[in-house]
Structure formats: C-alpha cells, structure tokens
Amino acid sequence: MFDPKKHDARLRRSRHMFEQNSGQRGVADADVLMRYAAEEMMERLSVVQRTFDHCITAFGRTATLAETLGAAPNIKTVRRLEEAHCAVAPSEAPNRAQIHTAKLNDLALPAASADLIIAPWSLHWSPDIPGTFAQIANALRPDGLFLAALPGPDTLRELRETLLEAEAEITGGAARRIDPFTAVRDAGSLLQRAGFALPVTDQETLTLRYDSLDALVRDLRSFGATARFAADAPPLSRAIWRRARDLYQQNHSDADGRVRASFQIIWLSGWKPHESQQKPLKPGSATTRLADALGTAEKKL
C-alpha cells in the first residue's frame, strides 16, 4: 500500500527541516502529537505498580519520548529504536551512535530483551503491521508491556473532505490524498493476533488549531506525515489548492480565524503472556448463581 521510496523521502525531508530549523520551526514545533503521546503514556505507566528494567521507544522520531520516559521513576533504562532518517537535533548528534537503527517491518530486536516497548505514531506505516506486532511480542520478556498510539480513521478528517471537495469541484474527479488509518476494532485484532494477553484499546479525538491550512500542511511535512501511497496521484494544481484553502477557512475555522484539525488517537496496550496474569474462568466453572448476586428469582425460558 505504501511506497518505501516515498516513505524514506518524507523522513529525509523531515530530518532536513528539523536540523535546519531546530528551535524555530519544523519538527521542533510540529511534534506536538508526539509530546502529547509521551505525556499520556507517562500517565498510563504511573498506575502500573512495577519497575521496568529495559524500555525501548520504537520509532519515536525525535528524543521527546525517550527523554520523557527517562524521567519516570519506574523505568531504569531507555533505548531508542529509529528508522535511518529519523530527525536528530544538533544537540543530539554526539549521541546518535546510541540510536539503534531498524525498519518498521524489521525491528532486529533479540527475543525477550525488553520489559517495556512503546511505539507512538509510526507503526501504521509498516508494510506488515501484523508482522511488526509479532516482532514486538517476541522482543518482550514474559509479563512485558507493549504500549502504542495509532492514528484513527477520523484523523485529518477536515483536510480529507476539503481536498476531495476542491478537486472534484475544479476537475470533476478526485484522488485519495490522505493515508488510510487503523480502526479501533482492527487495532484490537492486531494485539490478539500477535498473542498479547489482556489487550486493551481505547480512542480519543484531539483537536489542534493552526493559523491557516498552509501552517497545518507545513507541520505535517515537518513531521514526515504526508501521504505515502504506492499509486501516484496527480499533483494538486494551484487552482485546487487555492480553492481548498478557501473551503477550509470557510468550513473549519473559529471566530478568531484559526482553523481546526482533528487527530483521532487509538491507544493500545497488551502484555506478553505470563503464568501470573489473570485468566478468564472456564465456562461452567462458576460457583455462584447470577440470580443470587442480583437478588432476583431465576426463571427458566
């Protein structure tokens, strides 16, 4: 579905923008979703009553997630796993050797080598998502925890609708311009298929505001988050883009003129199976009648 050459090109552009504009523009400002994911995952880990000796951040793109987790009292060591073209700030350059390089579908992680693996905002681009989840499960020790965040189907809904409308209005047809994203039901199936125990998925929608449609797209490019379809869509003409800007401002702006963009987040968690974990009772093994618990009379149908 995704073109690996386009994928690498998006990451190279992101890295260039980040390294050239660190602290001014680019990923330094565009990684708001990564910062949000890092804070949310810290919150979720705070209620887990255990210590993780070896944590791996998988494809966090910048040091944001690793640095946030490094401050957690129940995490001893953090190791970064990144793609070859991940963004690196100038201040990180001396430590680049500590970043382990891998591909989304080839993690190259030893079996049972981590207690905790966290992957935000990248796994949906893997050419083999079930295989990637299976590799993560294999890399976890028994009773190890996997946390991830994936964009849901409503992510960039406003941009998708606007581009379709503008292109159809001017050309009479429209091409797909936004990558497809994972539904929450499919995310749960991925966890189960990979063999995770106690799988949990939930979702929320985060609304961000931008000065303009151009500012939104600039941040998407800065974070390497533009489309990667294997099939080429015809380039957007200036006329289509001008119409898209007008429609977006008209339909998705607030009173102060800033525009809205929706990002649906699917949160996933699963544990590597271990004998100490809770397991469902076998059918017919109950020792208490439901009617007694509810304080009602049982009636046969």
C-alpha positions as CSV (number, residue, x, y, z in Angstrom):
1,M,0.0,0.0,0.0
2,F,2.8,2.4,0.9
3,D,5.8,3.3,-1.3
4,P,9.0,2.7,0.6
5,K,10.8,5.3,-1.5
6,K,8.2,7.9,-0.7
7,H,8.4,6.9,3.0
8,D,12.2,7.5,3.0
9,A,11.8,10.7,1.1
10,R,9.3,12.0,3.7
11,L,11.6,11.2,6.6
12,R,14.6,12.8,4.9
13,R,12.7,16.0,4.3
14,S,11.5,15.9,7.9
15,R,15.0,15.4,9.2
16,H,16.4,18.2,7.0
17,M,13.7,20.7,8.2
18,F,14.3,19.7,11.8
19,E,18.1,20.0,11.7
20,Q,18.0,23.3,9.7
21,N,15.3,24.9,11.9
22,S,15.7,23.3,15.3
23,G,14.2,25.6,18.0
24,Q,12.5,27.8,15.4
25,R,10.3,25.8,13.1
26,G,9.9,22.2,11.8
27,V,9.7,19.1,14.0
28,A,10.7,21.1,17.0
29,D,7.2,22.7,16.8
30,A,5.4,20.1,14.8
31,D,5.9,17.2,17.2
32,V,3.0,18.4,19.4
33,L,1.3,15.0,18.9
34,M,4.5,13.2,20.0
35,R,4.7,15.3,23.1
36,Y,1.1,14.6,23.9
37,A,1.6,10.9,23.4
38,A,4.6,10.9,25.6
39,E,2.7,12.7,28.4
40,E,-0.3,10.4,28.1
41,M,1.9,7.2,28.1
42,M,3.7,8.5,31.2
43,E,0.3,8.9,32.9
44,R,-0.7,5.4,31.9
45,L,2.5,4.0,33.2
46,S,2.2,5.8,36.5
47,V,-0.7,3.4,37.5
48,V,1.3,0.3,36.7
49,Q,2.8,-0.9,40.0
50,R,6.1,-2.4,38.8
51,T,9.5,-1.4,37.6
52,F,10.7,-1.8,34.0
53,D,14.4,-2.5,33.8
54,H,14.7,-2.2,30.0
55,C,12.4,0.1,27.9
56,I,12.6,0.6,24.2
57,T,11.0,3.5,22.4
58,A,10.2,2.3,18.9
59,F,10.2,5.0,16.2
60,G,9.6,8.0,18.3
61,R,11.2,10.1,15.6
62,T,12.8,12.6,18.0
63,A,14.2,12.3,21.5
64,T,10.9,13.6,23.0
65,L,9.5,10.3,24.1
66,A,12.8,8.8,25.3
67,E,13.7,11.8,27.4
68,T,10.2,11.9,28.9
69,L,10.3,8.2,29.8
70,G,13.9,8.6,31.2
71,A,12.4,10.7,33.9
72,A,9.9,8.1,35.0
73,P,10.7,6.6,38.5
74,N,9.7,3.1,37.4
75,I,11.9,2.9,34.3
76,K,15.6,2.2,34.7
77,T,17.0,2.3,31.2
78,V,15.6,3.6,27.9
79,R,16.9,2.7,24.4
80,R,15.8,4.3,21.2
81,L,14.9,2.4,18.1
82,E,14.6,4.6,15.0
83,E,14.5,4.5,11.2
84,A,17.6,5.5,9.4
85,H,16.3,9.0,8.6
86,C,14.8,9.9,11.9
87,A,15.1,13.6,13.0
88,V,18.1,14.4,15.1
89,A,18.6,17.8,16.7
90,P,22.2,19.3,16.7
91,S,22.3,18.8,20.4
92,E,21.6,15.1,19.9
93,A,24.3,14.5,17.2
94,P,27.1,13.3,19.6
95,N,24.7,10.6,20.9
96,R,23.5,9.4,17.6
97,A,25.5,6.2,17.9
98,Q,23.2,5.3,20.8
99,I,20.2,5.2,18.5
100,H,19.7,1.7,17.1
101,T,18.6,1.7,13.5
102,A,15.8,-0.5,12.3
103,K,12.9,-0.7,9.8
104,L,9.3,-0.7,10.6
105,N,8.9,-4.3,9.4
106,D,12.3,-5.5,10.6
107,L,13.0,-4.5,14.2
108,A,16.1,-6.7,14.6
109,L,15.4,-7.0,18.3
110,P,16.7,-10.0,20.3
111,A,14.0,-12.2,21.7
112,A,12.9,-11.5,25.3
113,S,15.2,-8.4,25.5
114,A,12.8,-5.7,26.9
115,D,10.3,-5.3,29.7
116,L,8.5,-2.4,28.0
117,I,8.2,-1.3,24.4
118,I,6.4,1.9,23.5
119,A,5.6,2.9,19.9
120,P,3.8,6.2,19.1
121,W,2.6,7.4,15.7
122,S,4.6,5.3,13.3
123,L,3.6,1.6,13.2
124,H,0.6,2.3,10.9
125,W,3.1,2.9,8.0
126,S,4.7,-0.6,8.4
127,P,4.2,-2.7,5.2
128,D,3.5,-5.6,7.5
129,I,1.7,-4.4,10.6
130,P,0.7,-7.9,12.0
131,G,4.4,-9.0,11.5
132,T,5.6,-5.9,13.3
133,F,3.3,-6.5,16.2
134,A,4.5,-10.1,16.3
135,Q,8.2,-9.0,16.4
136,I,7.4,-6.7,19.3
137,A,5.7,-9.5,21.2
138,N,8.8,-11.7,20.5
139,A,11.1,-9.0,21.8
140,L,9.3,-8.7,25.2
141,R,10.1,-10.7,28.2
142,P,7.2,-12.7,29.8
143,D,4.9,-10.2,31.5
144,G,6.4,-7.4,29.5
145,L,4.2,-4.5,28.4
146,F,3.5,-3.0,25.0
147,L,2.0,0.5,24.6
148,A,1.3,2.1,21.3
149,A,-0.6,5.0,19.7
150,L,-2.0,4.9,16.2
151,P,-3.9,7.5,14.2
152,G,-7.6,6.5,13.8
153,P,-9.9,6.9,10.8
154,D,-11.1,10.4,11.7
155,T,-7.6,11.8,11.7
156,L,-7.3,14.8,9.4
157,R,-11.0,14.4,8.5
158,E,-11.4,18.1,7.7
159,L,-8.4,18.1,5.3
160,R,-9.5,14.9,3.6
161,E,-13.0,16.3,3.0
162,T,-11.8,19.7,1.8
163,L,-9.3,18.3,-0.7
164,L,-11.9,16.0,-2.1
165,E,-14.4,18.8,-2.5
166,A,-12.0,21.3,-4.0
167,E,-10.6,18.8,-6.5
168,A,-14.0,17.5,-7.5
169,E,-15.3,21.0,-8.0
170,I,-12.5,22.0,-10.3
171,T,-11.6,18.8,-12.2
172,G,-14.8,16.7,-11.9
173,G,-12.9,13.9,-10.1
174,A,-10.7,13.5,-7.0
175,A,-7.8,11.3,-5.9
176,R,-7.1,10.0,-2.4
177,R,-4.7,12.4,-0.8
178,I,-4.7,11.2,2.9
179,D,-3.3,7.9,4.0
180,P,-5.8,5.4,5.5
181,F,-5.7,4.8,9.2
182,T,-6.5,2.0,11.6
183,A,-9.9,1.5,13.1
184,V,-10.0,0.7,16.8
185,R,-11.6,-2.7,16.2
186,D,-8.7,-3.6,13.9
187,A,-6.2,-2.4,16.4
188,G,-7.6,-4.8,19.0
189,S,-7.4,-7.6,16.5
190,L,-3.8,-6.9,15.8
191,L,-3.0,-7.3,19.5
192,Q,-4.8,-10.6,19.8
193,R,-3.3,-11.9,16.5
194,A,0.2,-11.2,17.9
195,G,-0.6,-13.2,21.0
196,F,-0.8,-10.4,23.6
197,A,-2.6,-11.1,26.8
198,L,-5.1,-8.6,28.4
199,P,-5.4,-6.5,25.3
200,V,-7.0,-3.1,25.7
201,T,-7.8,-0.4,23.1
202,D,-9.5,3.0,23.6
203,Q,-9.7,6.1,21.5
204,E,-10.0,9.9,21.8
205,T,-10.0,12.8,19.4
206,L,-7.6,15.7,19.8
207,T,-8.4,19.0,18.0
208,L,-5.5,21.2,17.2
209,R,-5.7,24.8,15.8
210,Y,-3.5,26.4,13.2
211,D,-3.1,29.8,11.8
212,S,-4.0,28.5,8.3
213,L,-4.3,25.4,6.1
214,D,-0.8,26.2,4.9
215,A,0.5,26.1,8.5
216,L,-1.1,22.7,9.1
217,V,0.4,21.2,5.9
218,R,3.8,22.7,6.8
219,D,3.7,20.9,10.2
220,L,2.7,17.6,8.6
221,R,5.6,17.9,6.2
222,S,7.9,18.8,9.0
223,F,6.9,15.7,10.9
224,G,7.1,13.5,7.8
225,A,3.4,12.7,8.0
226,T,2.2,13.4,4.4
227,A,0.9,10.6,2.1
228,R,2.9,7.6,1.1
229,F,0.6,5.8,-1.4
230,A,2.3,3.4,-3.8
231,A,-0.1,4.7,-6.5
232,D,0.8,8.2,-7.6
233,A,-2.0,10.8,-7.5
234,P,-1.8,13.7,-9.9
235,P,-0.2,16.9,-8.4
236,L,-2.6,19.4,-6.9
237,S,-2.8,22.5,-9.1
238,R,-2.6,26.0,-7.7
239,A,-6.3,26.5,-8.5
240,I,-7.2,23.4,-6.5
241,W,-5.1,24.4,-3.6
242,R,-6.5,28.0,-3.6
243,R,-10.0,26.6,-3.5
244,A,-9.1,24.1,-0.8
245,R,-7.7,27.0,1.4
246,D,-10.9,28.9,0.9
247,L,-13.1,25.9,1.7
248,Y,-11.1,25.0,4.8
249,Q,-11.3,28.6,6.1
250,Q,-15.0,28.7,5.4
251,N,-15.9,25.4,7.0
252,H,-13.4,24.7,9.7
253,S,-12.3,27.9,11.2
254,D,-13.1,29.6,14.6
255,A,-14.2,33.2,15.3
256,D,-10.5,34.2,15.6
257,G,-9.8,33.0,12.1
258,R,-7.7,30.0,13.1
259,V,-8.5,26.6,11.6
260,R,-9.2,23.2,13.3
261,A,-7.7,19.8,12.5
262,S,-8.8,16.6,14.1
263,F,-6.4,13.8,15.2
264,Q,-8.1,10.6,16.4
265,I,-5.8,8.6,18.7
266,I,-6.1,4.9,19.2
267,W,-4.3,3.8,22.3
268,L,-3.3,0.1,22.6
269,S,-1.8,-1.9,25.4
270,G,-1.0,-5.6,25.7
271,W,1.1,-7.9,27.9
272,K,3.4,-10.7,27.0
273,P,1.7,-13.8,28.4
274,H,2.9,-15.0,31.8
275,E,1.5,-17.5,34.3
276,S,1.0,-14.9,37.0
277,Q,-1.5,-12.9,34.9
278,Q,-5.3,-13.1,35.4
279,K,-7.1,-15.6,33.2
280,P,-10.8,-15.9,32.4
281,L,-12.6,-18.8,34.1
282,K,-13.6,-21.8,32.1
283,P,-17.2,-21.9,31.0
284,G,-19.4,-23.7,33.6
285,S,-16.9,-23.2,36.5
286,A,-18.9,-20.5,38.3
287,T,-19.7,-21.3,42.0
288,T,-22.3,-18.5,42.5
289,R,-25.6,-18.0,40.7
290,L,-26.1,-14.7,38.9
291,A,-29.7,-14.6,40.2
292,D,-28.4,-14.7,43.8
293,A,-25.9,-11.9,43.1
294,L,-28.6,-9.7,41.6
295,G,-31.1,-10.6,44.4
296,T,-33.8,-11.8,41.9
297,A,-35.6,-15.0,41.2
298,E,-34.3,-17.2,38.4
299,K,-36.9,-18.1,35.7
300,K,-36.4,-20.8,33.1
301,L,-37.1,-19.7,29.5
